[in-house]
Amino acid sequence: MRRFLALAVLALTLPLAACFDADVTADFTDREAVRLDAVMTMGADVYQMAASMGEDPCKDGVGTVNADGSYTCAQSDVRTLEALMAEVADPNSDLGMSEGVSMVETPEGYVRVSFDLSDMTADMPSPEERAQMAMMFGDAFVGHAITIRVRGEEIIETSGEIVDDGKTAQLVIPLEDMFSSANPDVPEMFEVVVQPGG
């Protein structure tokens, strides 16, 4: 997860960052098959610039160059809830999407999921650079976002928004908000308490 978001920040430092979207989903509707999915789509110009810098846009997932020249990187992992929590808690885990994520089961049988987003602001360009990007490309950021979702039988509480009849919590970070002022409008944490499926 942290490496995935670090790549998102890399895309945000490029002049054509508007051609970028990211979607991360943790699905707890079946505790025997909890699914983590992360999908990032770069516009053709962003992909070419990242590749020219020697960056592998999808070293931990499956990359696809689309017909229009855009690039999609998809990562996924399916495990039992118990196995996933053990993997996330393991500091030597090789599950890239677990970096920056914590999961604990509460005494009531819920799962508390926390996403550490602090790296997104720590690695952002300087306030001066963000202001310049906002002036030059502000309108182009509209409609592009980083979205994080947690699904389950029921969302008990969240620091984000509850949608999908109370079964999904989401945090949507529009790129235009990240560059609307000197201080990026990105929370340091996204937290969800979810009731997993049977």
N, C-alpha and C positions, 0 to 999 in steps of 0.2 A: 504493500500500500504506500509506504513512504517513498520507495523508489518510483512507483507509478506517479505519485504527486510531484516528485522531483522532476520528472520528465514534463509534467504539466507546466511547472514553473519555467523550465527551459523554453517551452513553446511560448510562454508569455513574454520572454525576453527578446523574442524575434520581432522584427518590424511588422510581419504579417500575422500576428497572433490572433487576429479576428477569425481566421480560418481554423478554429480549434474548438472541440467539444470533448468532454470527458464524462463518463457515467460509471459509477461504482455502486454495486448492489450486493447486499448480504441478505439472503433469503432463508429464514428460519421456519418456513411453513411445515417442514418435515424434519424433526430432530434427528432422524436417521440418515438424512441426506441434506445437510446444510450446504447451500451453494453460495460461493463468492464469485462475482463476475465483475470485471473491469474492462471497459471498452473506451478507447480513445480514438478520435478521428481528427486527423490533421489535413488541412487543405494541401493541394499539390505543392504550392510554393513553400509552405512551412516544412513539409516533408523533405523537399529537395535541399532546403537550407540546413535542416538538422543532419541529413545524410552527408552533406558537404563538410560539416564540422566534425565528421568522424564518429558521430553518435549512432549507436544502434537503437532505433526507435522502439524496438520490441524484443529485447534480448530475453525477457522472461515470459513471453507469450507467443501468440501466432499473429504475424504481421501479414497484411494483405494490401497490395497496391490496387486500388480500384480503377475502373475504366476511365474515370474523369481525372485520374492522376492523384487523387487524394489517397490517404493512407490510413488504414484501420489497424489498431493493435488491440487484440482481445486476449485477456487472461481469465482463466476460470479454474475453480477447484471445488470438489464435492467431498465432504467427509461427514461422519456422524458428529453430533454436537460435542460429545465428550472428546472425540479425537481432535476436533478443531480447536476447542478450548485448550487442550494440552499443547497443541502445536503453536498456538498464538502465545502461550505463556513460556515457551521454550526460547531462551535467548539465542540458541544456536539454530533456530528454525531456518529452513531454506524456502519457506513459503513467503515469497516476496510481498504478497498482498497483505500479510499480517503485520508488516512493519508499521509502527505508529498506531496499531489497533490493540485494544484490550477487551477481553470478554470474561465475565464472571457470572456464575449462576447465583441468584439470590436465594435466601431461605424459602421464599414463596414459590420457587420453581421458575421464576422469570430469568431472562438473560440481560445483563447490563452490558451494552456495547459502547465503547468510547473510541472516537477517531481523533487522533492528535493532528491538528491542522497547523500547528505553529510553524512548521518548516515552510509553509506556503508564504507566510509573511516574512519570515527570516531571510528567505532567498530571493525576495522580490527585488526588482531594480530600485535604485535610489528614488527619493521623492521627486527630484528634479527630472530624472528620466521618465518616471511615471507621468508627470505633468506634461512633458513633451509628447509622450505617446498618446495621452488623452486628447491633446490638441490636434494631433495629426490623424489619429485613427479612431477617435472616440465613437463616431457614428457606426463604424464597421464592427465594433464590439457587440452591438445590439443583436440579440438573438442567439448568442453563444454563451455557454455556461459550463461550469463544473457541477455535477449533480451527484449526491450521495444518498442512497436509499437503504432502509432496513425494513424487511417484510416479515410478518409472522401472523399468528392467529389473532393477536391484538397488540396494539401499541399502548403500553401502560403510561409512559411519560417520555417526553423528548424535549431537547433544546431546539429542535427544528419544527417542522410543520407536519401535522397528521393528515393523511389523505387516504383514499381508497377504502372508505367506510371504516376507518380506524385501524386498518391492517398494515399500513405503510407509514413510516416516518421518513421525511426527506429534508435535505438541506440543498438548496439551489444557490450557487454563487455565480451571478451573472458577471461576465468579464467586464462589462461597463461599470459595475459597482466597484470592482477592484481598482479601477483607474479614475474614479470620479473625484478623488481628493488625494491629499498627501498621505492619508492613512488608509490603507487597503481595508475594505469592508469585509473582512474575513474573520469569523470567530476562531479562537484558538482551539476549541473543542466542539465536536458534534456528539451528543450523548443520547442514547435511546435505551429504554427498558422495554423489552419485548417478550410477549408470551409465545414460546415456540410451539409448533404443531406437534401432534403425537407421533 
